[in-house]
Amino acid sequence: MGSWLPLQPPGIVGVVSNPSAAGQEAEGKIYRFWALGPDLFGGLLPYWVTLGLPASRMALLGMLLGLLMASCFTFCLSHQNPEFALTSPEKSRTKEADRKETTAEEELDSEVLEVFHPTHEWQALRPGQAVPAGSHVRLNLQTGAREVKLQEEDKFRSNLKGLKKGRRLDINTNTYTSQDLKSALAKFKEGAEVESSKEDKARQAKVKRLFRPIEELKKDFEELNVIIETDMQIMVRLINKFNSSSSSLEEKIAALFDLEYYVHQMDNAQGLLSFGGLQVVINGLNSTEPLVKEYAAFVLGAAFSSNPKVQVEAIEGGALQKLLVILATEQPLPAKKKVLFALCSLLRHFPYAQQQFLKLGGLQVLRSLVQAKGTEMLAVRVVTLLYDLVTEKQMFAEEEAELTQETSPEKLQQYRQVPLLPGLREQGWCEITAHLLALPEHDAREKVLQTLGALLATCRDRYRQDPQLSRTLVSLKAEYQALAALELQDGEDEGYFRELLGSINSLLKELR
């Protein structure tokens, strides 16, 4: 029989890529069966000669016999080990090289995608390491290395669970395509309603099972003598109670007090217009009872605030005239405070009301109010109102300068018709505001200084001709320098008194 020989020249070979335990001695070797033909030919030559066969045919027969034995051996090994293959040496070497190259790539990929597991302390990041999502990464300018640590929150800790060293990060790539977004935007513009999914319908059905309709609840509460009212129903009931001649003074005041709570909401305040409730409250300003005037003004001030629709209805209903009459006549101080609050809410951001205010002599009414004795608290509120009106008009004047005549909105046209600054100068508010700087409270001085700065362009010459204003500013400068120094000692670089000192210095510089 032939012997096992290692492969030398090219020929038909069998590759044992993963031999069984019984053939471990032959692991990694390639066996050549082509040599069996010549050996067998040499061993059987004496027998073939006796048969009288030519030498060329005997050689060919030996080679065919070697090929047959190689095929039989391959067939046997393939049944024992499915990974056994019959191939050429070139293909064997190619497969072996591919296997080594794949292994090298896997090792390189494993090294590059090694996941770094950060902690709450800064740690250096080696090149090629992957950082989990949610980690903090910084560049250390001293060492030039990148450093990583966990966020303070624990919401990213779950991302680290299940990750093993050397594995790729599992990133969810289920995102919308640009075509999906365009289609959704087109449907949105067309006003098409997206049909509810099965999950939404199931959720809605679950909610319906958990909660009962309001009508059923009302019936149940009616049986228990409990009445459920909406805000509108409550306001109607309160207005009726206030407007009823059978209600006592205490009941009317209680109704107004409760009504003020509801009209703070814009929708509720506009709801008063639907059943005439606003006009009823405005008519309450004509009451002979100071408390009714006070609380009626309290409700109106809450309803007017940042509610243009209600402001317009109030002007048409005569609210401005009634408020000015109360301020111009002898009334208790609490009533005037609430009326002034309602007036401020009506005038702010409403140029038409400001125009009517000037026509009705509103500046004269406020001047008399400020100059009366015991009204220092009201004086500060009046100065604040004037500051708001002046800065509001200046803001719209700047916007008007940026717009052309064709694009100017109607509101800018209304502000042009409000001669506020000339009216303040003519009514002597330059001097009145300057004299209010002598008030003892720091908050009052701050508001007066703001108003003086806002009126500086209009009242500059009047300020320079007022010696009392200069003396007051110099005295206040010395006072606030000392207070600002104490703030600096306490470590407050930008303190309250330092700001007041800056306003005083700015005014003194402008009046030189």
Secondary structure, 3 states (H helix, E strand, C coil): CCCCCECCCCCCEEECCCCCHHHHHHCCCEEECCCHHHHHHHHCHHHHHHCCCCHHHHHHHHHHHHHHHHHHHHHHHHHHCCCCEEECHHHHHHHHHHHHHHHHHHHHHHHHCEECCCCCCCEECCCCEECCCCCEEEECCCCCCEEEECCCCCCCHHHCCCCCCCCCCCCCCCCCCHHHHHHHHHHHHHCCCCCCCHHHHHHHHHHHHHCCCHHHHHHHHHHCCCCCCCHHHHHHHHHHHHHCCCCCHHHHHHHHHHHHHHHCCHHHHHHHHHCCHHHHHHHHHHCCCHHHHHHHHHHHHHHHCCCHHHHHHHHHCCHHHHHHHHHHCCCCHHHHHHHHHHHHHHHCCCHHHHHHHHHCCHHHHHHHHHHCCCCHHHHHHHHHHHHHHHHHHHHHHHHHHHCCCCCCCHHHHHHHCCCHHHHHHHCCHHHHHHHHHHCCCHHHHHHHHHHHHHCHHHHHHHHHCCHHHHHHHHHHHHHHHHHHHHHHHCCCCCCHHHHHHHHHHHHHHHCC
